[in-house]
Amino acid sequence: MVKTLLRQVGEYKKASLLTPLFTGLEVLMEVLIPFIIASIIDKGIQAGDIHQVYLYGGIMLVMAFLSLLFGVLAGRYAAKASSGFACNLREGIYENVQTFSFSNIDKYSTAGLVTRMTTDVTNVQNAYQMILRIAVRAPLMLICSMIMCFIISMRLSVIFLVAMVILAVALILIMSKTTKIFHQVFRKYDDLNASVQENVSAIRVVKAFVREDHENSKFQKAAENLYQLFVKAEGILAFNSPVMMLVIYGSIIALSWFGAQYIVIGDLTTGELTSMFSYVMSILMSLMMLSMIFVMITMSTASGRRIAEVLEEKADLVNPQQPEMEIPDGSIDFNHVSFSYQHGSGEETLSDIDVHIQSGETIGVIGGTGCGKSSLVNLVCRLYDVDEGNVCVGGKDVRKYDLEVLREQVAVVLQKNVLFSGTILDNLRWGKEDATEEECKEACRLACADEFIEQFPDGYNTWIEQGGSNVSGGQKQRLCIARALLKNPKILILDDSTSAVDTATDAKIREAFAHKIPGTTKLIIAQRVSSVQDADRILVLENGRINGFDTHERLLEGNRIYREIYEAQTKGGGDFDHPTQGQKDGVQ
């Protein structure tokens, strides 16, 4: 974990090294000042030598100035190093997440990734700054002060050793209890963020079903769980301060008692006792700072592990060593393909799919909910890898292609259409970054999106709100189709992407595809038979297996399931996602 995190320090190594250097110099000046004060008292004031007072006083002022200067420099470099480290951590997490396949992303919730990039990184940032600054300052101050104390009086210094042992035992007991609790705390943060994210993204549904009270109750429960864990952890940490103060005051009382006796018998001077008091406060303040560091490290260790998990996560889908960089054509071959989302679980989503599609063909894919339609097309652009068999595009296994090259040539319009904050042109250019306005307009004409865009006052410069909340479902679908067309792909996949579009517009889009992009292979997943009946061939799926693969006319003649789907829709007698008795009985 530590190595993984420290790799992200990157260009801030210099600042990370300069911070402890200036901190060490600051400590050195602070440790010498009480020694100079003792000399002022013993050699100047008590001896009645004003010149010694001026001399040592001047030296003390120079040391104080240098201590201040070194402290400012140490603080500046510590802030630069810790903030830069946090920035690199966030960028590292984000960049690694971008490489994840869908199966990698499935391991982490969205809320969990957000917590890691915000709360967890902030905890690690604070801990790193404390380690660079206080974790260097406190031990140095402790060691140097102890050395000075032993130089002044060996016997009195035993008091500090006893105090340190008592404090160390107390800290170990406290830390051992709180570490486990903080591990649970950050898991509860995930639950809290998930509740907020789900509520905000689905606020229209919440209000439509008047479920505000339910959502409030769910959030309150998550917040209450977090509250109880924090109270439990902080309740144990609360013992830290009383134990610390007990040790400090006990040490001062013991030092005063024994120090006075040593002065009376002449084993100690007044100036030396005064400096001993300064050193004892430095020692005990160092111990207090160390206890704070232990608390922060305890909290940040849990955060560090969670961050390291994401940074160390390796993408399941990677480029081959010598990838193919060119796709010859848009032909697709499924060669006895079997696939499951959890490899080795035995629950196959697709079983023995053997389908061969020529370049430029239009293929319809139809079937009931959960039959594997989306899973099938996800394999073409290699969003997942097969368990058995292989998927070929252009006559070559998709696992041999460079991922970017493959996905540039396979345009996918998914079931859940996503638009981003920005103008319509900004969203369209996700398909082609350097697309001209005329190219964007042409793609919108093919997708029948131009008719509603031109009605907007700002036309193609109309601002799209986050998630496309200011356009309708059908408008959003057509913009996403236009965005995919701008890629000029060899394969176009429409995953139920016209479900919110009226049948007349749907027909216009299909007609435009047939005439304008005849060389592009088109896979059209649909719930409506009318959306696929003009396809060259139609693939009927049932429970992850091929039930039929032929033209519309032949399927009507020879495939009972397809015929019942068709009749149910054309006669208004039902929905193919709720099969008739013949389908339930598996009649062909």
Disulfide bonds with the S-S distance in Angstrom:
none
